[in-house]
Amino acid sequence: MSPVVLILVIVGADRLLSGGRPRVLQPVTRRWLATRPRLLAWIRSAPVTYGYLAILFVTSWVLASASGRLGDRLLLAQSTNLHQLARDPVRVLLSSAFWLSDAGGLLLWAALLSMVLAPVERRVGSWRLGIVFAIGHIGATLLTAAGLWTVLRFDPSELSVVNARDVGASYGFFAVAAAMTYCLAPRLRFAYASVLLISVATVAAISHTFTDFGHLIAVLLGFGCYGLVRGHSALPPIDLRYPSSGGVAWTGARD
């Protein structure tokens, strides 16, 4: 389902339920009208996360509307591959975070951002979230590119990576996911950090792709953001298991 069709379905369902007709849907309508204000408050409480998601929606819509060849050209123009980093580093470092290589993955990213970025933003604030995300995205991109450049100096057989398609939110996301460790209850931090680190390290060791090594670097950078995240909120530790009754914040102890 394309992003535009998805939005039209959601808006259409909201209009239908808000209108109170047909009568057979009134139980659903009552539930929706009770839930909608909480959902809107939930979104407003994490403006950077959902503003970023809105931009991803627009770029995914553009990508889905373009032909295959034009879509590839758009993504290559925004990619942080070695060619583009050498040619226009500042532009691609910024723009690459706002495009997804597969427009069909937008729903998955909406769920991931809601589960990780939004709770962290509510806890530590919007600008700290933005800094951690930027550290992960820019830092992992540059370190991965440096590694690729070094490898190519000794083994030029992999020249295809020079013009590889490399865009997306994953480096910034993994950095925030790692930094979220410091927002958890103390008894859960070690287990959460261990599972996250072992998971990305295992994938990188099996796949041997530069993107997965970038994910590992992003996680390590996120762990290094202790000073930005820890101790900057009066909120209790994040808990994914027990949403608050108001639906705006997650409270308690989180895994």
JOZI-V811407 format. One record per backbone hydrogen bond with DSSP energy under -1.0 kcal/mol. NH is the residue of the N-H (numbers start at 1). CO is the residue of the C=O. Records with the same first field share a line. If there is no record, write none. Layout:
BEGIN
NH: CO + CO
END
This chain:
BEGIN
6: 2
7: 3
8: 4
9: 5
10: 6
11: 7
12: 8
13: 9
14: 10
15: 11
16: 12
17: 13
18: 14
19: 15
25: 22
26: 23
29: 25
30: 26
31: 27
32: 28
33: 29
34: 30
35: 31
36: 32
39: 35
40: 36
41: 37
42: 38
43: 39
44: 40
45: 41
46: 43
50: 46
51: 47
52: 48
53: 49
54: 50
55: 51
56: 52
57: 53
58: 54
59: 55
60: 56
61: 57
62: 58
63: 59
64: 60
65: 61
66: 62
71: 67
72: 68
73: 69
74: 70
75: 71
76: 72
77: 73
78: 74
80: 166
83: 162
85: 81
86: 82
87: 83
88: 84
92: 88
93: 89
94: 90
95: 91
96: 92
98: 95
99: 96
105: 102
106: 103
109: 105
110: 106
111: 107
112: 108
113: 109
114: 110
115: 111
116: 112
118: 113
120: 116
121: 117
122: 118
123: 119
124: 120
125: 121
129: 125
130: 126
131: 127
132: 128
133: 129
134: 130
135: 131
136: 132
137: 133
138: 134
139: 135
140: 136
141: 137
142: 138
143: 139
144: 140
145: 141
146: 142
147: 143
148: 144
149: 145
150: 146
151: 147
152: 148
153: 149
155: 151
158: 155
161: 158
162: 159
164: 161
168: 96
173: 169
174: 170
175: 171
176: 172
177: 173
178: 174
179: 175
180: 176
181: 178
182: 179
183: 180
184: 181
188: 185
192: 188
193: 189
194: 190
195: 191
196: 192
197: 193
198: 194
199: 195
200: 196
201: 197
202: 198
203: 199
204: 200
205: 201
206: 202
207: 203
208: 204
213: 209
214: 210
215: 211
216: 212
217: 213
218: 214
219: 215
220: 216
221: 217
222: 218
223: 219
224: 220
225: 222
229: 225
230: 226
232: 229
238: 183
244: 249
247: 244
END
